[in-house]
């Protein structure tokens, strides 16, 4: 039932977006026809005519790198250790996780004294 409602809501959102797009398109066409009816205007270009071309061709891609880099840092955090297992510093403790894991591993292999069989009992059980 929930999946069906989600599909209906999604379809309504898509249809609403299409309706808004069609309405905006027709409003633009009507505005363009009204502007064309008033006649043309003379536009003079002052200067060489290429504006910020040398800077724009480099700044436009850098803008996208900046945006995607900020999104990566926001969602995934920063990498302080470099690439690969262990990163640049192989002896890094990773926030104490290595020591905690080693302690847990040692405790898993230790048996309490009450559960450890003694040597004579173990040899008698083999007979």
VOMIFI-655250 format. One line per 2 residues: their letters; for each residue z, y, x of N, C-alpha, C. Coordinates in steps of 0.2 Angstrom, whole numbers, always signed. Layout:
residues N
A = Z Y X Z Y X Z Y X  ...
end
This chain:
residues 127
XX = +0 -6 +4 +0 +0 +0 +0 +6 +4  +4 +6 +10 +4 +12 +14 -2 +13 +18
XX = -6 +8 +20 -12 +8 +23 -17 +12 +18  -17 +10 +12 -22 +12 +7 -21 +20 +6
XX = -14 +22 +6 -13 +29 +5 -15 +33 +11  -14 +30 +17 -16 +33 +23 -24 +34 +23
XX = -27 +29 +21 -35 +30 +21 -37 +35 +16  -34 +35 +10 -35 +40 +5 -34 +47 +8
XX = -28 +48 +11 -27 +55 +14 -32 +57 +19  -33 +52 +23 -38 +53 +29 -45 +55 +26
XX = -47 +52 +20 -54 +53 +17 -53 +60 +14  -48 +62 +11 -47 +69 +8 -47 +74 +13
XX = -44 +73 +19 -44 +78 +25 -51 +79 +27  -55 +73 +28 -62 +74 +30 -66 +77 +25
XX = -65 +76 +19 -69 +79 +14 -68 +87 +14  -61 +88 +15 -59 +95 +15 -62 +99 +21
XX = -62 +96 +26 -65 +99 +32 -73 +100 +31  -76 +95 +28 -83 +96 +27 -84 +102 +22
XX = -80 +102 +17 -81 +108 +12 -80 +115 +16  -75 +115 +20 -74 +121 +23 -80 +123 +28
XX = -82 +118 +31 -88 +119 +36 -94 +121 +32  -96 +118 +26 -102 +120 +23 -101 +127 +20
XX = -95 +129 +17 -94 +135 +15 -94 +141 +20  -92 +139 +26 -92 +144 +32 -100 +145 +34
XX = -103 +139 +34 -111 +140 +36 -114 +144 +31  -113 +143 +25 -117 +147 +20 -115 +154 +20
XX = -108 +156 +21 -106 +163 +22 -110 +166 +28  -110 +162 +33 -114 +165 +39 -121 +166 +38
XX = -125 +162 +34 -132 +163 +33 -132 +169 +28  -128 +170 +23 -128 +176 +19 -127 +182 +23
XX = -122 +182 +28 -121 +188 +32 -127 +189 +36  -130 +184 +39 -136 +185 +43 -142 +188 +40
XX = -143 +185 +34 -149 +188 +30 -147 +195 +28  -141 +197 +27 -140 +204 +25 -141 +209 +31
XX = -139 +206 +37 -140 +210 +43 -147 +211 +45  -151 +205 +44 -158 +206 +45 -162 +211 +40
XX = -159 +211 +34 -163 +216 +30 -162 +223 +31  -157 +225 +35 -156 +232 +37 -160 +234 +43
XX = -164 +230 +46 -168 +232 +52 -165 +230 +58  -169 +231 +64 -167 +229 +70 -164 +235 +74
XX = -160 +234 +79 -157 +239 +83 -160 +238 +90  -160 +243 +94 -162 +243 +101 -156 +242 +105
XX = -156 +237 +109 -150 +235 +114 -153 +236 +121  -149 +240 +125 -151 +242 +132 -146 +238 +136
XX = -149 +235 +141 -145 +231 +146 -143 +236 +152  -137 +237 +154 -135 +241 +159 -133 +237 +165
XX = -136 +238 +171 -134 +234 +177 -139 +228 +178  -137 +224 +183 -142 +219 +185 -143 +214 +179
XX = -139 +213 +174 -141 +209 +169 -137 +202 +169  -134 +200 +174 -131 +193 +174 -123 +193 +174
XX = -120 +199 +173 -113 +199 +172 -109 +196 +177  -104 +192 +175 -100 +188 +179 -102 +181 +181
XX = -109 +181 +182 -112 +174 +184 -109 +171 +190  -108 +174 +196 -105 +171 +201 -98 +168 +200
XX = -94 +172 +197 -87 +169 +196 -87 +165 +190  -91 +166 +185 -90 +162 +179 -92 +154 +180
XX = -97 +153 +184 -99 +146 +186 -94 +142 +189  -89 +146 +193 -84 +142 +196 -77 +142 +192
XX = -76 +147 +188 -70 +148 +185 -70 +144 +178  -76 +143 +175 -76 +139 +169 -74 +132 +170
XX = -76 +128 +175 -74 +121 +176 -66 +121 +179  -65 +126 +183 -58 +126 +185 -53 +127 +179
XX = -55 +131 +174 -51 +132 +168 -49 +125 +165  -54 +121 +164 -53 +114 +161 -49 +110 +166
XX = -50 +110 +172 -45 +106 +177 -38 +108 +176  -37 +115 +175 -30 +117 +174 -27 +115 +168
XX = -31 +115 +162 -29 +113 +156 -27 +105 +156  -32 +101 +159 -30 +94 +159 -25 +92 +164
XX = -24 +96 +169 -18 +95 +174 -12 +97 +171  -11 +102 +167 -5 +104 +163 -3 +99 +158
XX = -9 +96 +154 -7 +91 +149 -5 +84 +153  -7 +83 +159 -5 +77 +162 +2 +77 +164
XX = +4 +83 +167 +11 +84 +169 +15 +84 +163  +13 +87 +157 +17 +87 +151 +19 +81 +148
XX = +14 +76 +149 +15 +70 +145 +17 +64 +150  +15 +65 +156 +16 +59 +161 +21 +61 +167
XX = +23 +67 +168 +27 +69 +173 +23 +70 +179  +27 +72 +185 +24 +73 +191 +25 +66 +195
XX = +20 +65 +200 +21 +60 +205 +24 +62 +211  +29 +60 +213 +32 +62 +219 +32 +57 +225
XX = +30 +51 +223 +30 +46 +228 +23 +44 +231  +18 +47 +229 +11 +46 +231 +8 +40 +227
XX = +3 +37 +230 +0 +31 +226 +2 +25 +229  +1 +20 +225 +2 +13 +228 +9 +11 +227
XX = +11 +4 +228 +18 +2 +227 +22 +5 +233  +27 +8 +231 +32 +11 +236 +30 +18 +238
XX = +23 +20 +237 +21 +27 +239 +21 +29 +246  +22 +35 +248 +22 +37 +255 +29 +35 +258
XX = +34 +35 +255 +41 +33 +258 +43 +26 +255  +42 +21 +259 +43 +14 +257 +51 +13 +256
XX = +55 +17 +260 +62 +16 +259 +66 +20 +253  +61 +23 +249 +64 +27 +244 +68 +23 +239
XX = +74 +25 +236 +78 +21 +232 +76 +21 +225  +71 +25 +223 +69 +26 +216 +75 +28 +211
XX = +79 +32 +213 +84 +35 +208 +90 +30 +207  +91 +25 +212 +96 +20 +212 +94 +14 +209
XX = +88 +13 +207 +86 +7 +203 +86 +1 +208  +84 +2 +214 +84 -3 +219 +91 -6 +220
XX = +96 -2 +221 +103 -4 +222 +106 -8 +216  +104 -5 +210 +107 -8 +204 +104 -15 +203
XX = +97 -16 +205 +94 -22 +204 +97 -27 +209  +97 -25 +215 +100 -29 +220 +107 -32 +218
XX = +111 -27 +216 +118 -29 +213 +118 -34 +208  +113 -33 +203 +113 -37 +197 +110 -44 +199
XX = +105 -44 +204 +103 -51 +207 +108 -55 +210  +112 -51 +214 +118 -55 +218 +123 -58 +213
XX = +124 -54 +208 +129 -56 +203 +126 -62 +199  +120 -63 +198 +117 -68 +194 +118 -75 +198
XX = +118 -74 +205 +118 -80 +209 +125 -82 +210  +130 -78 +209 +137 -80 +210 +139 -83 +204
XX = +144 -88 +205 +147 -92 +200 +154 -90 +200  +157 -89 +194 +165 -88 +194 +168 -94 +197
XX = +174 -93 +200 +178 -99 +203 +180 -104 +198  +181 -102 +192 +183 -107 +187 +177 -112 +185
XX = +171 -110 +186 +166 -114 +184 +163 -118 +190  +165 -116 +196 +162 -120 +202 +165 -126 +203
XX = +161 -132 +204 +164 -138 +205 +167 -139 +212  +173 -142 +213 +176 -143 +219 +172 -149 +223
XX = +173 -150 +229 +169 -155 +233 +171 -162 +231  +178 -164 +230 +180 -171 +229 +177 -173 +222
XX = +177 -168 +217 +175 -170 +210 +167 -171 +210  +164 -167 +214 +157 -168 +214 +155 -175 +218
XX = +159 -177 +223 +157 -183 +226 +159 -189 +222  +164 -189 +218 +166 -194 +213 +162 -195 +208
XX = +158 -190 +205 +154 -190 +200 +147 -194 +202  +146 -194 +209 +140 -198 +211 +141 -205 +211
X = +147 -207 +212 +148 -215 +212 +147 -219 +206
end
